[in-house]
Structure formats: C-alpha cells, structure tokens
Amino acid sequence: MSMISVVSMRSIGAARTDDHSPMPVALFCCVGLVVSLCLVASGIDLGAGWV
C-alpha cells in the first residue's frame, strides 16, 4: 500500500513541475475577444437567442 502512495505522490509532483505561465491563457482570451468583435462588426448577433 505504501508503494501506491509513493508512486501517486511522484506523479503529482511531476504534474506540478510543468506549470505554465498565464501567457497562453491571456493569448486565448485576446484571440476570443478579437474574433467576437469581428463577428459583431460584420453584423452577426452573438446574443443568447441565436443558440
């Protein structure tokens, strides 16, 4: 049983060492904002009623 906990703790530590900066999140949000602004500028309604 102790071997299972050691292996699981090692995999959690490995996942945390590959931490990314907030730059990809900010880039994704900016791309989404630009796309939605382009769609609104072209006349497409992005309201809840189009779903």
C-alpha positions in Angstrom: 0.0 0.0 0.0 2.8 2.4 0.7 4.2 1.9 -2.8 1.0 3.1 -4.3 1.1 6.3 -2.3 4.7 6.9 -3.2 4.0 6.4 -6.9 0.9 8.6 -6.8 2.9 11.4 -5.0 5.6 11.2 -7.6 3.1 11.7 -10.4 1.5 14.7 -8.7 4.9 16.3 -8.3 5.7 15.7 -11.9 2.5 17.4 -13.0 3.2 20.5 -10.9 6.7 21.0 -12.2 5.3 21.6 -15.7 3.4 24.7 -14.7 2.7 27.2 -17.4 2.6 30.9 -17.2 -0.6 32.8 -17.6 0.5 34.0 -21.1 -1.3 31.2 -23.0 -4.5 31.9 -21.1 -4.2 35.6 -21.8 -3.5 34.9 -25.5 -6.5 32.6 -25.8 -8.8 35.3 -24.2 -7.4 38.0 -26.5 -8.0 35.8 -29.6 -11.6 35.1 -28.5 -12.2 38.8 -27.9 -10.9 39.7 -31.3 -13.0 37.0 -33.0 -16.1 38.1 -31.2 -15.5 41.7 -32.1 -15.0 40.8 -35.7 -18.3 38.8 -35.7 -20.2 41.7 -34.1 -18.7 44.2 -36.6 -19.8 42.0 -39.5 -23.4 42.0 -38.2 -23.7 38.6 -36.6 -25.8 38.6 -33.4 -23.9 36.9 -30.5 -26.7 37.1 -28.1 -28.2 34.2 -26.2 -31.1 34.0 -28.7 -29.0 32.6 -31.5 -28.4 29.3 -29.8 
